Amino acid sequence: MRFKSYDSLRLFGVVARHQSFTAAAEDLNMTKGAVSYQIARLEAELGFPVFIRQHRGIVLTEKGRRLWHTAHATFRDLEREIARQREEDAARITIGMSTYFASRWLSPRLMTFTSAHPGTALRLQPIVNQSDLRAENIDMAIRWGRGAWADVETECLFACPAIVTAGATLYRRIGAAGLETTLSDLTLLHDRDDSEAWAHWHTAARLPYRSGQAGLVIPDPNVRVQAVIDGQGLALNDALVSAELSSGRLFQVSPVELPNYGYHLVYPKDALEDRALLEFRNWILAEADEYLALSGKSRMRYRV
């Protein structure tokens, strides 16, 4: 009987990678039941099981493991061939990042890349949350954090320690009563619901952290900066708000910082097989090195 359910192999690959129906469902934006049903249909057409259902999860059968490896290699070869054929027309790459990073660091430097690579069409895609790079059609991304992201290659561009900032009104209030006294009564601004940055900062400051403390999630960094200026709460910002700090619109309210945070280049493991992506990667790392040199910072400290 001829096999027809090739679409299901993509879903199977996601489940096999996660070894979990629940995690795969979250990744695919489906319900767990829908994922389980599709796998059951795939197994019925194949004529053999691809997973062993256990009390605590699932594991691949031997045939399932072999099928996964073959399907993964086949889809990867197809994607490479499509990429090669696209390159014959023009090199087009999409780089994901926050509008905050794009406007404050990347934009002034972009002319050197476009001048050196006139045959590459570069598209900047605003992103605010971690997402599957392939699902969002993003070839590479620039992200701020500690660089601990699974299933991708990560290269540090430069460290950019997180500092606690406040607007003028809260700065005066903290100056009058002290940060430790007022901290528990202030709203903490977060970049996402599951962010651990404030917990890390409290640990570094040797202060108790209450996960239930009043918080406000603002994913867009530019909006978050403005919210701090407007007195909505405290936020962890970085050196890219130097203009606001210099002008007195923002104030650093504690010497404690998170030195292990910075900006990272993130991409799928096979991304550098694409010539245009390799060229962009080499260019932005060189720009980061020049930025570090002009800032008087050590390259070894900031490159992982």
Order of alpha helices (4+ residues) and beta strands (2+ residues): alpha-alpha-alpha-beta-beta-alpha-beta-alpha-beta-beta-beta-beta-alpha-alpha-beta-alpha-beta-alpha-beta-alpha-beta-beta-alpha-alpha
